[in-house]
Amino acid sequence: MAENNAPAAAPAKKGKLKLIILVTLVVVLAIALSVAGTLWFLGGGLPGMGEDPAGQNDVAVETFTPSAYLEIEKALVTTVQSEGRQRYAQAYVALGATNAQALSAAQLHMPLIKSQLVMVLGNSDFTELQTPEGRRALVESMLTTVNQVLEQEGEPGVDQVLLRNFVVQ
């Protein structure tokens, strides 16, 4: 009788092992199909499909160029006219550019740039400088002025003028 029980146990273990392997394969296949379906529906396509084997896609790759900044160390301070009354304007300014040569040129010509920026600030209207639109217009005219100075000196222009601190009273 002992001999009859031993052969019966071996086929039961083989059946369980086959069942475990089959369930594992089904789970792995389901995971793979869900990942592939997700990639497909998100528009990325499937990896390795639809790609140009020679790598001759017509997509242009843009490289990111970070901006560099040059702070004008001293504040630009000037008087501003307002209805016959004398007011003051103070601005701490920084110049930004992606071209390092433009910033080094701005550093070289800083006395001329500061002089022109003080003139722009002094010619501004006090009531306009109190509004966000007026400050944006001031920044635009400062940018134009800085680029005119740099162009006059044969140098590349800067991309932006930033107000780091601005006070009118």
C-alpha positions as CSV (number, residue, x, y, z in Angstrom):
1,M,0.0,0.0,0.0
2,A,2.9,2.4,0.6
3,E,3.9,1.8,-2.9
4,N,0.5,3.0,-4.2
5,N,0.6,6.3,-2.3
6,A,4.1,7.4,-3.5
7,P,3.4,7.4,-7.3
8,A,0.1,9.3,-6.8
9,A,1.9,12.2,-5.0
10,A,4.4,12.9,-7.8
11,P,1.8,13.7,-10.5
12,A,0.0,16.1,-8.2
13,K,3.2,18.1,-7.7
14,K,3.9,18.2,-11.4
15,G,0.4,19.5,-12.0
16,K,0.8,22.3,-9.4
17,L,4.2,23.3,-10.9
18,K,2.7,23.5,-14.4
19,L,-0.2,25.6,-13.0
20,I,2.2,28.0,-11.3
21,I,4.3,28.4,-14.4
22,L,1.2,29.0,-16.6
23,V,-0.2,31.6,-14.2
24,T,3.2,33.4,-14.0
25,L,3.4,33.5,-17.8
26,V,-0.2,34.9,-18.1
27,V,0.6,37.7,-15.5
28,V,3.9,38.6,-17.3
29,L,2.1,38.7,-20.6
30,A,-0.7,40.9,-19.2
31,I,1.8,43.4,-17.7
32,A,3.7,43.6,-21.0
33,L,0.5,44.1,-23.0
34,S,-0.7,46.9,-20.6
35,V,2.7,48.7,-20.9
36,A,2.6,48.4,-24.7
37,G,-1.0,49.6,-24.8
38,T,-0.2,52.6,-22.6
39,L,2.7,53.6,-24.8
40,W,0.6,53.2,-27.8
41,F,-2.3,55.3,-26.6
42,L,-0.1,58.1,-25.2
43,G,1.2,58.6,-28.7
44,G,4.7,57.6,-28.1
45,G,4.3,54.4,-30.1
46,L,6.1,51.2,-29.3
47,P,9.8,51.2,-28.7
48,G,11.6,50.1,-31.9
49,M,8.6,50.5,-34.2
50,G,8.2,53.2,-36.7
51,E,11.7,54.6,-36.2
52,D,14.0,55.5,-39.1
53,P,16.8,52.9,-38.8
54,A,19.3,55.3,-40.4
55,G,18.4,58.0,-37.8
56,Q,17.4,60.4,-40.6
57,N,14.4,62.0,-38.8
58,D,13.7,65.5,-39.9
59,V,13.2,66.7,-36.3
60,A,15.5,69.5,-35.3
61,V,17.0,69.2,-31.9
62,E,17.1,72.5,-30.0
63,T,19.8,72.9,-27.5
64,F,19.1,74.9,-24.3
65,T,21.4,77.9,-23.8
66,P,21.1,79.3,-20.3
67,S,21.1,83.1,-19.8
68,A,23.9,84.8,-17.9
69,Y,23.4,88.1,-16.0
70,L,25.4,91.2,-15.3
71,E,24.3,93.3,-12.4
72,I,24.8,97.0,-12.5
73,E,26.3,97.4,-9.0
74,K,25.1,100.8,-8.1
75,A,21.6,102.0,-8.3
76,L,20.5,104.4,-11.0
77,V,19.1,107.4,-9.1
78,T,17.6,110.5,-10.7
79,T,14.9,113.0,-10.4
80,V,11.6,112.7,-12.2
81,Q,9.1,115.5,-12.9
82,S,5.6,115.2,-11.7
83,E,3.1,118.1,-12.1
84,G,5.8,120.7,-11.4
85,R,7.1,118.8,-8.4
86,Q,10.4,117.1,-8.2
87,R,10.2,113.3,-7.4
88,Y,12.9,110.6,-7.2
89,A,13.4,107.4,-9.0
90,Q,15.8,104.6,-8.0
91,A,16.4,101.5,-10.0
92,Y,18.7,98.5,-9.5
93,V,19.2,97.0,-12.9
94,A,20.7,93.8,-14.3
95,L,21.3,92.8,-18.0
96,G,20.6,89.3,-19.3
97,A,21.9,87.6,-22.4
98,T,22.6,84.1,-23.7
99,N,25.6,85.5,-25.5
100,A,28.6,85.9,-23.1
101,Q,30.3,88.3,-25.5
102,A,27.3,90.7,-25.2
103,L,27.7,90.8,-21.4
104,S,31.4,91.3,-21.6
105,A,30.9,94.1,-24.1
106,A,28.3,95.7,-21.7
107,Q,30.8,95.5,-18.9
108,L,33.4,97.3,-21.0
109,H,30.9,100.0,-22.0
110,M,29.2,100.3,-18.6
111,P,29.9,104.0,-18.0
112,L,28.1,104.9,-21.3
113,I,25.3,102.5,-20.6
114,K,24.7,103.8,-17.1
115,S,24.7,107.4,-18.4
116,Q,22.1,106.5,-21.1
117,L,19.9,104.6,-18.6
118,V,19.9,107.5,-16.1
119,M,18.7,109.7,-19.0
120,V,15.9,107.3,-19.9
121,L,14.8,107.0,-16.3
122,G,15.0,110.8,-15.8
123,N,12.8,111.4,-18.9
124,S,10.1,109.1,-17.6
125,D,6.8,110.3,-16.2
126,F,6.3,109.8,-12.4
127,T,2.6,108.7,-12.7
128,E,3.5,106.2,-15.4
129,L,6.3,104.6,-13.4
130,Q,3.8,103.8,-10.6
131,T,1.9,101.4,-12.9
132,P,3.0,97.9,-14.1
133,E,2.5,99.0,-17.7
134,G,4.7,102.0,-17.1
135,R,7.5,99.9,-15.6
136,R,7.3,97.5,-18.6
137,A,7.5,100.4,-21.0
138,L,10.6,101.7,-19.0
139,V,12.2,98.3,-19.2
140,E,11.6,98.1,-23.0
141,S,13.0,101.6,-23.5
142,M,16.0,100.7,-21.4
143,L,16.6,97.5,-23.4
144,T,16.4,99.5,-26.6
145,T,18.9,102.1,-25.2
146,V,21.4,99.4,-24.1
147,N,21.2,97.7,-27.4
148,Q,21.7,101.0,-29.3
149,V,24.8,101.7,-27.2
150,L,26.2,98.2,-27.9
151,E,25.3,98.4,-31.6
152,Q,27.0,101.8,-31.8
153,E,30.2,100.2,-30.4
154,G,29.9,97.3,-32.8
155,E,29.0,94.7,-30.1
156,P,26.2,92.2,-29.9
157,G,23.1,93.2,-28.0
158,V,21.7,91.9,-24.7
159,D,18.4,90.0,-24.5
160,Q,16.8,91.6,-21.5
161,V,16.9,94.3,-18.9
162,L,15.7,93.3,-15.5
163,L,14.6,95.6,-12.6
164,R,16.0,94.0,-9.5
165,N,14.6,96.8,-7.3
166,F,12.6,99.9,-8.2
167,V,11.5,102.8,-6.0
168,V,9.7,106.0,-6.9
169,Q,8.8,108.7,-4.3
